[in-house]
Structures are given as structure tokens and as C-alpha cells.
Amino acid sequence: MATKQEVAGVGFRSERGPVLIALMLSTSLVALDSTIIATAVLTIVGDLGGFSQFPWLFSIYLLAQAVSVPLYGKLADLFGRKKIMLWGIGVFLLGSILCGLAWSMPALIVFRAIQGLGAGAVQPMAITIAGDIYTLQERAKAQGYLASVWAMSSVLGPALGGFFSEFLSWRWIFFVNIPLCALAAWMLIRRFHEEPVSGPRPKIDYLGAGLLTVGATAVLLGLLEGGQSWAWGSGISVGIFAAGIVSLALFTWQQTRAEEPILPLWVFTRRVLVVSSLISLLVGAIVLGLTSYVPTFVQGVLGTGAIVAGFALATLTLGWPIAASLSGKFYLRFGFRATALTGGSIAVFGTGLGVLIGAGSQIWMVAAVCFVVGLGMGLIASPTLIAAQSSVEWDERGVATSTNMFARSIGSAVGVAIFGAIVNSRVSGDPEPEQLSDAIHLVFIGVAAAAVLMLLAAMLMPGRGSGPSSPDSASAPSNGSATAPSNGSATAPSDGSA
């Protein structure tokens, strides 16, 4: 029999346990999809052809996810989280089925874009709903549960991808999402209760949404493909960046005129939101640098197999949820800035150790570096996101969360461009281990530099005693429900909001 503390706490046995499980299932759709396809690329190419096009399986997914996040965040504040989450799961399910039925590489690329549009709603909505139903004191532990999904997926994804490819069919990589989507949607419908948002029907800024989509897509596309599909200084590269910058400038102008702007400009006037997004951007660059080049280093330089390389990297996502789940004790006692500075310092230490890794290093050294960096990330990424959520009311929390997630996507794209350019400048053809080691060493230096910038950004977080850095006795529903504003004013539980 569950105790009163268990019922009211964070965990599977609490009243909100079924909602937490549903959020973890939903998160697993995105987390598993990011790792399961990597081990099946050669099998897919062998069946569908189009080897030169396969990088688009990843790029188009990232693009679609990134550009849709701000729109979903705003719609969640206007219409409620549950509707947007269920929409995202439905679109992701549709994309998964179509991917499994794809008859050519171009078709699979298009269907991956549909998947990305669904993922753009699922991931930020899971984090936003957790922010709605858990108190400030409970959110770190809830974020730890959600972060643990990524740790499990980093281990389970490659294994499942290899199993499906070798013993069944690569199509099951996508069909496996069908039961996961159905179960997650069913549990959300049954157990997550959200009061309907009433009042006058809001006007959606379609023009702003279109300009943001075009602008962000162009900039991200230029960053992802520049130096690979075309030269940085080529006409197509300049044209794409110019189109993106112009579209984003028009988007900014439109946000000053729209009644319900997609990305309200007040986001950039609030210190905690700006700093948390800057940190999220650098987190995206650091994680992308490690996930892209640690496996390559372990295989190409240290001479191990793909499975060993994957497990060496998995320690990054093992350390993250451990630190994230414990971070609540730190920020409740010492404040968000002190916690972020601690996490940033650990990340700098870990990435600094990464710079010392070379051709003579052991596998356990690489794994240890990733684990330490993961610990640092858990103490800076989760608390700064929670600080951003706690600084706004219910009807602004979707925008605050999605802005943070969008910044991480931008950081990932910038990381891909910068680190890819570094490696490509030093490596040509089939590189020797020493040549590859020298090139990736520069990536590790770049990751360490990004960690230092992240630590400096953490210094700009509001100190204890100002805004969300002084958590109070927060309260939130204990039964998996969320209270939406009924007249345009937020009525979310008190959570130390600034």
C-alpha cells in the first residue's frame, strides 16, 4: 500500500505516476528515434539506394523539429498542453508508419520530416507538462526521470536498430513506434486532466509562423550543409543565409505587430530566460560535439568496434539523469546560480580532461570523461530550464520552455557546422588514425571552449534572493492535473515565479 508521502511525491507510485510514465513514454519516442536509426543506415541504403542522400535522414528531421518547436510552445499556451502533445504524438505516429512503408530514399526523407514535425511538439510538451504538475521542489526529480529516458535509449537504441536490421527488417525501426505512440496517447487521455482554456478565441499569427519557419529553416540548412553539400563562400550558401536573415528580420518586425506573437519579444527582455537559453545553446553544441566525434575517435583511433564506442558515449547520458535528479536539493538550498556554476565547473573539468585524451588513451578514460561531462550537464541544463519555467506564469510557460529547446537545436546545428568544418579541414579521403586523432583533438578543444563559455554564462544567472533563484514553498496538483487560465490570466500554482 502506498504511503501518503508516496502518493503526493514524485515517482511511479504517486497519484501523478501514470502521467509521469506517459511523459516518459512520449519522450522515449524522440530519444529512441535519435539513436535507433544510426545502426541501420547501411541496411537502409542497401535496400533503397541513395547513399549520398542518407545524411538528410538526420538533417531533415532536425530541421523540422527545430523550426516547429516555437510554434508548438505558443499554441500550448493558447490551447493547452494536452491537445498539442496528442497532436505531436499523432503526427509522429503518422510519420513513423510512412517511414516504415517508404519505397525510396527521397520518400523516406520526406516522411522523416513528418516525424520531425511531431517530435517538435512531443519533447517540449513533456517538459512543459512536468513544469505544470510538479512543484519547484519536485521538478528536478521529475526532470531526472525524463532525462533517464535518454540514458536508456542511448543503450537500447543501437541494440534494437542492429537487431531489427539483422534479424527482421529495418522497417521495424519505425514500426516499433506504433505501440509506443498508442500507449503514450492512451495514458495521457486517461490520466492527464487539464482544464479547458476559455475566453475569446485567440488569433494565431500565421504570417509570423511562416516567416519563422522559412528563416530558421534557411539558417539551419546553411549551417548543416555548408562546407559539405556546397562551399561556405558559394553563391547558394550566401543566398540561403541571406534568405534566412531577411526572413528572421521580417519575423521580428511581425512580432511587434501581432496580437498573439509566436515568439513574444518579452522573452528577450527577461534576464533569466535569455541566460537559460544561452546556456541551452552551448549545451547543444557540447553534446553534439561529443556524440558526433567520441564514437569516431574510439573506433578510428583506438580501434574498437561500434558497440564499445556506443557504450563509451552512453556514460554521458548516464551521468546526466543522475545529476539532474539530485539538482533539486542543490538549487533549493543554494539557489539556481550556485547550482549552475557548480555544473558548469564540472563540465569544464570534464571537457578539460577530454583535451588530454590521445591515441594512447584507454577506453575507460573516454567513458570517464563523458560521465563527468554528463554530471555537469545535469547540474546546469535542468536547473536553468527549471529556473526559466519558474520565472513565468502558466500562460507563458510553453513559450519559455520551447525557446529553451529551440536554442538547444540552434546550438546543435552550429556545433555540427563548426566541428564538421574543423575535422574536414584536417582530414581528407580515408584518414590514418594519427590524422584522425589530430583532427578530433581540435574538436575536443572546441568543446572545452564551449564549456568555458557556458560557465561564464552561468555567472549571469540571477543570484539567490532575486526571482526564481529564491524558491519558496511551491505547490502543484498532486493528481496529475494542470490548471489553465480561464480568462487570460494564469492561475498556475505558486512556484516561486518571478
PEQUI-V481889 format. One record per backbone hydrogen bond with DSSP energy under -0.5 kcal/mol. NH is the residue of the N-H (numbers start at 1). CO is the residue of the C=O. If there is no record, write none. Layout:
BEGIN
nh->NH co->CO
nh->NH co->CO
END
This chain:
BEGIN
nh->7 co->3
nh->8 co->4
nh->9 co->5
nh->11 co->9
nh->14 co->11
nh->15 co->7
nh->17 co->14
nh->20 co->16
nh->21 co->17
nh->22 co->18
nh->23 co->19
nh->24 co->20
nh->25 co->21
nh->26 co->22
nh->27 co->23
nh->28 co->24
nh->29 co->25
nh->29 co->26
nh->30 co->26
nh->31 co->27
nh->32 co->28
nh->33 co->29
nh->34 co->30
nh->35 co->31
nh->35 co->32
nh->36 co->32
nh->37 co->33
nh->39 co->35
nh->40 co->37
nh->41 co->38
nh->44 co->40
nh->45 co->41
nh->46 co->42
nh->47 co->43
nh->48 co->44
nh->49 co->45
nh->53 co->50
nh->54 co->50
nh->54 co->51
nh->56 co->53
nh->57 co->54
nh->58 co->55
nh->59 co->55
nh->60 co->56
nh->62 co->58
nh->63 co->59
nh->64 co->60
nh->65 co->61
nh->66 co->62
nh->67 co->63
nh->68 co->64
nh->69 co->65
nh->70 co->66
nh->72 co->68
nh->73 co->69
nh->74 co->70
nh->75 co->71
nh->76 co->72
nh->77 co->73
nh->78 co->74
nh->79 co->75
nh->80 co->76
nh->84 co->80
nh->85 co->81
nh->86 co->82
nh->87 co->83
nh->88 co->84
nh->89 co->85
nh->90 co->86
nh->91 co->87
nh->92 co->88
nh->93 co->89
nh->94 co->90
nh->95 co->91
nh->96 co->92
nh->97 co->93
nh->98 co->94
nh->99 co->95
nh->100 co->96
nh->101 co->97
nh->102 co->99
nh->105 co->48
nh->108 co->104
nh->109 co->105
nh->110 co->106
nh->111 co->107
nh->112 co->108
nh->113 co->109
nh->114 co->110
nh->115 co->111
nh->116 co->112
nh->117 co->113
nh->118 co->114
nh->119 co->115
nh->120 co->116
nh->121 co->118
nh->122 co->118
nh->123 co->119
nh->125 co->121
nh->126 co->122
nh->127 co->123
nh->128 co->124
nh->129 co->125
nh->130 co->126
nh->131 co->127
nh->132 co->128
nh->133 co->129
nh->134 co->130
nh->139 co->135
nh->140 co->136
nh->142 co->138
nh->143 co->139
nh->144 co->140
nh->145 co->141
nh->146 co->142
nh->147 co->143
nh->148 co->144
nh->149 co->145
nh->149 co->146
nh->150 co->146
nh->150 co->147
nh->151 co->147
nh->152 co->148
nh->153 co->149
nh->154 co->150
nh->155 co->151
nh->155 co->152
nh->156 co->152
nh->157 co->153
nh->159 co->155
nh->160 co->156
nh->161 co->157
nh->162 co->158
nh->163 co->159
nh->164 co->160
nh->165 co->161
nh->166 co->162
nh->167 co->163
nh->168 co->163
nh->168 co->164
nh->172 co->169
nh->173 co->170
nh->174 co->171
nh->175 co->171
nh->176 co->172
nh->177 co->174
nh->178 co->175
nh->180 co->176
nh->181 co->177
nh->182 co->178
nh->183 co->179
nh->184 co->180
nh->185 co->181
nh->186 co->182
nh->187 co->183
nh->188 co->184
nh->189 co->185
nh->190 co->186
nh->191 co->187
nh->192 co->188
nh->193 co->191
nh->193 co->480
nh->194 co->192
nh->195 co->482
nh->198 co->196
nh->198 co->485
nh->204 co->202
nh->205 co->260
nh->206 co->204
nh->209 co->205
nh->210 co->206
nh->211 co->207
nh->212 co->208
nh->213 co->209
nh->214 co->210
nh->215 co->211
nh->216 co->212
nh->217 co->213
nh->218 co->214
nh->219 co->215
nh->220 co->216
nh->221 co->217
nh->222 co->218
nh->223 co->219
nh->224 co->220
nh->225 co->221
nh->226 co->222
nh->227 co->230
nh->228 co->225
nh->229 co->225
nh->230 co->225
nh->234 co->231
nh->238 co->234
nh->239 co->235
nh->240 co->236
nh->241 co->237
nh->242 co->238
nh->243 co->239
nh->244 co->240
nh->245 co->241
nh->246 co->242
nh->247 co->243
nh->248 co->244
nh->249 co->245
nh->250 co->246
nh->251 co->247
nh->252 co->248
nh->253 co->249
nh->254 co->250
nh->255 co->251
nh->256 co->252
nh->256 co->253
nh->257 co->254
nh->258 co->254
nh->261 co->258
nh->264 co->261
nh->267 co->264
nh->268 co->265
nh->269 co->266
nh->270 co->266
nh->270 co->267
nh->271 co->269
nh->274 co->270
nh->275 co->271
nh->276 co->272
nh->277 co->273
nh->278 co->274
nh->279 co->275
nh->280 co->276
nh->281 co->277
nh->282 co->278
nh->283 co->279
nh->284 co->280
nh->285 co->281
nh->286 co->282
nh->287 co->283
nh->288 co->284
nh->289 co->285
nh->290 co->286
nh->291 co->287
nh->292 co->288
nh->293 co->289
nh->294 co->290
nh->297 co->293
nh->298 co->294
nh->299 co->295
nh->300 co->296
nh->301 co->297
nh->302 co->297
nh->303 co->299
nh->304 co->298
nh->309 co->305
nh->310 co->306
nh->311 co->307
nh->312 co->308
nh->313 co->309
nh->314 co->310
nh->315 co->311
nh->316 co->313
nh->317 co->313
nh->318 co->314
nh->319 co->315
nh->320 co->316
nh->321 co->317
nh->322 co->318
nh->323 co->319
nh->324 co->320
nh->325 co->321
nh->326 co->322
nh->327 co->323
nh->329 co->326
nh->330 co->326
nh->331 co->327
nh->332 co->328
nh->333 co->329
nh->334 co->330
nh->335 co->330
nh->335 co->331
nh->337 co->462
nh->339 co->335
nh->340 co->336
nh->341 co->337
nh->342 co->338
nh->343 co->339
nh->343 co->379
nh->344 co->340
nh->345 co->341
nh->346 co->342
nh->347 co->343
nh->348 co->344
nh->349 co->345
nh->350 co->346
nh->351 co->347
nh->352 co->348
nh->353 co->349
nh->354 co->350
nh->355 co->351
nh->356 co->352
nh->356 co->353
nh->357 co->354
nh->361 co->358
nh->365 co->362
nh->366 co->362
nh->367 co->363
nh->368 co->364
nh->369 co->365
nh->370 co->366
nh->371 co->367
nh->372 co->368
nh->373 co->369
nh->374 co->370
nh->375 co->371
nh->376 co->372
nh->377 co->373
nh->378 co->374
nh->379 co->375
nh->380 co->376
nh->380 co->377
nh->381 co->377
nh->382 co->377
nh->384 co->380
nh->385 co->381
nh->386 co->382
nh->387 co->383
nh->388 co->384
nh->389 co->385
nh->390 co->386
nh->391 co->387
nh->391 co->388
nh->392 co->389
nh->396 co->393
nh->397 co->393
nh->397 co->394
nh->398 co->394
nh->400 co->396
nh->401 co->397
nh->402 co->398
nh->403 co->399
nh->404 co->400
nh->405 co->401
nh->406 co->402
nh->407 co->403
nh->408 co->404
nh->409 co->405
nh->410 co->406
nh->411 co->407
nh->412 co->408
nh->413 co->409
nh->414 co->410
nh->415 co->411
nh->416 co->412
nh->417 co->413
nh->418 co->414
nh->419 co->415
nh->420 co->416
nh->421 co->417
nh->422 co->418
nh->423 co->419
nh->424 co->420
nh->425 co->421
nh->426 co->422
nh->426 co->423
nh->427 co->423
nh->431 co->429
nh->436 co->432
nh->437 co->433
nh->438 co->434
nh->439 co->435
nh->440 co->436
nh->441 co->437
nh->442 co->438
nh->443 co->439
nh->444 co->440
nh->445 co->441
nh->446 co->442
nh->447 co->443
nh->448 co->444
nh->449 co->445
nh->450 co->446
nh->451 co->447
nh->452 co->448
nh->453 co->449
nh->454 co->450
nh->455 co->451
nh->456 co->452
nh->457 co->453
nh->458 co->454
nh->459 co->455
nh->460 co->457
nh->461 co->458
nh->466 co->463
nh->469 co->466
nh->470 co->467
nh->474 co->472
nh->475 co->494
nh->482 co->193
nh->484 co->482
END
